[in-house]
Amino acid sequence: MNWRQALSASVVSLALGIPQAGAVPVAFTALAGALVGGSPAGTQIYKADLSSIGVASILSITITDNSSGLGGAPGQFSGFDLDAIKLSTTNCADNACADAAAGLGVFDFLGGVSFTPGTQRPPVDPKLFGTGPTGATVDNAVATLALFDANSTTAIPGAFGFISMGDDGILSFNLTAPVSTSGLFLYIGEVGDNGEVAASSIEVRETRVPEPGSLGLAALALLGAAALRRRRS
């Protein structure tokens, strides 16, 4: 395989959501204490110590649901239900501490989020809960990913403050600036406390995650160039 073929394969893999080199998997532990959130409060917070992952700084975080339909609810509530995500230098042992801990202002929940929706379990709704009009973006007015405030219910009206990713959905956050991992902790809130965080793949990177649209265009351009070269030869 020459360098052009390798580059083409890499871009196509990224466009299809295939994990790339440089991603560092993160291990989480469930915090103690009463669940937090809105009304009803059903969010379990998990903590990862990023100071031990072997990289000096991070610039993106990716969550991939791979719970194989074991948790959550059908339809628009399928997959991992994310209440909030937080980076903090406060080392917490319980949910209440993590909820109240000051988070670093490095998330852009409007322009710095890439979402590839997963599949829904029947009966299928038009889109996953907490997503934008097309179902392929995050509606942060509903998801409120900066706050552990989810109403832990599938009732409509009633559900609020989280996003359902769907089975095998992928949610990536590009940070506004690199963050040192020294003394840094990552907190993830799981709505419903049904073990989906433990069944999901959560990775951090030292680089940004490319936008899905730009990946698709790059992949098409490379494949088109390869096809043109074949015709000329």
N, C-alpha and C positions, 0 to 999 in steps of 0.2 A: 504494500500500500504506500503510494507516494504522499507528500505533504498535503496536496490538494484533496485527495481522497480522505485523508485523516481529518482534515478540517471540516469537510462536508459531513462526515459521519458524526463528528463532535457536535456540530450545529444541529443536525437532525435529531440527535439524541437529546439535546437540551430542549428542543422544540416539543419533543414527545414526553418530556418530563422524566427522562432517564437520569438517575443520579450521576454526578460528575466527580472527577477527582478533585480533592481539595476540601470536600465536605467532611466535617468532623461530627460524628454522632455524639449526642448528649444523653447522659443517664439522669433520670429524675427519681426523687424520693417524695412520697406523700407526706405532707405536713400534718401535725397533730391538731387536735382541737375541733371545735364546732365548725360546721360548714358555713361559708359566707355567701354573699350575693344579695339579690333583691328580695322579692316576695312572690313565691316562697324562696328561701335561701337554700340552695343545693349545690354550691360550687366547692369542689375540693381543689386546693392549690398544691401544685407540685413544684419542687425546687431543684435546680441544677447548679452545682458549684463550677463555674467556668474557669476558675483559676487553675484547675488541674487538667485542662483538656489539651495542653501542649501547643497552643498558639498564643501569640502575644496580644492580638486584638481581633475583633470581629466586625464585619460590616453587613452581614445579612444572616437571617434565621429562616429556616424552612421547616414546616410541619407537613408531614405526609400521613394521611390516615391509612392504616393497613390493618384495621381491626376485623376485617372480613365479615362485616355485618353482625358482629357479636354483641355490640352495645347500641344504645341509642334507640330511636323510634323510626317508624317508616315515613315515607313521603318526604316532605320538606325538612324534616328533622333527622334525616339519615346521617350516619357518620359521626365523626368527632365533633362535639359541640364546644367551641372555644369561647369562654367568657371574656378573658383578657390575657394580655402578655405584658410582662414588666421586666426591665433590667434594673437592678438596684445594688448598691454596695452594702445594704443592710442584710445581715445574716439572720434569717428568721427560723424558728423551730415550730411555729404554729400558724394556722390560717389567719388568725386575727392580726398577727404581726405583719405577715406578707401583704394583707389587704391594706394596712395603714402605712406601710413602708414607702418612703419617697422613691419614685422611679426616675430614671434618667430620661431627659427629654430628647430622645434620639429616634423616636418612631414618628413616621409620617403616615398616618392611617388613611389619608386621602389620596396621596400620589405615590406612596412608597410601598404599596401592597400589590402583589401579583397573585391571582387566584385561578386555579384550574378546578372547576367543580367536579366532585365525584358523582357516582351514580346514586339514584334513590331506590329505596326498597318500596315495592308496591303497597298501597296505591300511590302513583307518582303525581306530584304537584308541578305546577308550571316552573317553579324554581325553588332552590334551597332557602331556608330561613336565614335572614340577615344579609342577603345578597342584593345587588342592584337590579335594575329593570330587566337586564338580559340574563341574570343569573350567573354571569361570569366575572363579576366584580363584587367588592365588599361595600355594603351600605352601612357606613360607620355611624350614621344617625340611629340605626337600629342595633348594630353589633356593639357599639361603644367599647372598643377593644382596649381602651386605656383604663377601664374601670372594672373591678370585680363586682358587678351590679346585676347579674343575670337573674331574671325571674325563671326559676327552674320548673317550667311547665310547657306543655305542648298545646295548651289552650289558646285559641284565637278568638277574641282579644285576650291578652294576658302575657304571652311569651314576649320577652324583651331582653336586650343586653347581651346577645351572643350571636355567633354565626355557626350554622351547621355545614360541615365541609362535604358531606356525602361520602360514600364508601370509595376509598382511594383518592379522595380530593387532595390537592396540594395548595398550601398557603405559604407564601414567602413574603418576608419583610426586609426591605432594604433600609438600613439605618441612615440617618442624615449625616453621620460622621463615624469614623472608626472609633471603637470603644475598647479600651484596655481591659483584658480579662483578669488583671490582678485584683483580687478581692471583689470580683464581680459575680452576681448571682442572677439566674434567669428563673422567673416565676411564670407558670402557666396555669390558668384556671379551667378546670373541666366541669361542665355543667352536668349535674345528675349523679356524679360520683360513681360511675359504673366501670371504671378501669380502662377507658379508652386511651388515656395518656400513656399508660404502660404498654399499650398495644400499638402505639403510633411511632413513627420514625421522626425524630426531631434533630436537625443538624444545624450547625453554625458554619459560616465561611468567613475567610479574611477578605473576600471580594464581594461585589454586588451580584445579585441574581439578575440576569438579563430579562427584560420585559418579554412576555410571551409573543406579543405582536412583532417585535423586532426580530425575535428568533425565527418566527415563521417566515418572514420576508427574507431573512438571510439564508435560511435553508432552501427556499424556492430559488433564490438567485444562484446559489452554489449548484443545486441540482440542474438548473437550466444551463449553467455554464458547462457542466460536465456533459450534458446531452449534446450541446453544440459542438464540443470537442470531439465526441464520438462520431457525429455526422461528418465532420471535416476529415476525420481520419478514415 
